[in-house]
Amino acid sequence: MSEEKLVAKGPIFKTFKQITDGINITNEIKDQMIDYLEEELLKKIKLICSLSIDLMDVQGKRTIQQKDWDFILKMIKK
């Protein structure tokens, strides 16, 4: 996979500052936080993809609908 980022720094750190009432973060730590969030998000994306592929293969279709999404979420939350 390319080095394209999955998360944008700006909105993440704006939200972080709002929630923490303005705690500052060094640039080095910001980079580490983004790397961590990227890894965690990629894990979730891969899990959703895997479950989607399995579900679509069983059903013989290529479109995830609401009932499929509900099932995927249920499997993720187990």
N, C-alpha and C positions, 0 to 999 in steps of 0.2 A: 504494500500500500504506500502511496506517496506521502510526503511530509505535510500534506494539506491539514490544517487545523480543524478540529471538530467543534471547538469552543472559541468564543471571542473573549479576549481579556477584558475589554471595556465594561460590558454589562456585568460580568462576574465580579469585578472589583468594585464597581459602583454599588452593587447589591451588598457585597461584603462590608463596605464602609457604612452603608445605611444600617445594616443589622448590628454592626459592632459599635455604632456611634462614633465612627471616624478613626478606628485603629489603622495605623499606617503599616505598610508591608514593604520590605526592601525588594528591589527588582529581582534579586537572586531568588528570594522566597516566592515571589510572584511566578517566576518561571517554573519553580518546583511545584507549586500549587497547580498550575496549568498542566504540567506533565502528568500529575496525579489524576486530575479530572479527565484528561484525555484518555488515560489508560482505563479508568473506571467506565467512562462512556463507551469506549470501544468494546469492552467486555460485554456490556449490556446490548450494544448493537449486534454483536456476534451471536449472543444468546437469542435475541429476537429473530435474527435471520435464520438461525438453525431451526428454531421452533416453527417459523413460517414455512421453510422449505419442507420440513417433515409433514406439516399439516396440509400444505398444498399438494404434496405428492400423494397422500392418502386420499384426498378429496378429488384429485385429478383436475385441479383448477389453478389459476394464476392470479387471482384477485383476493386480497384479504378484505373481508367484510366485517361489520360490527361484531357478529357472533364469533368470528374467528379471532378478532382482536381481544374480545372478552376472554376467550379460552387461553390465548397466549399470555395475557396478564395474570390469569389464574395460575398458570404453570410457573410463571416467573416468581410469583409471590409465595409459592410453596416452600 
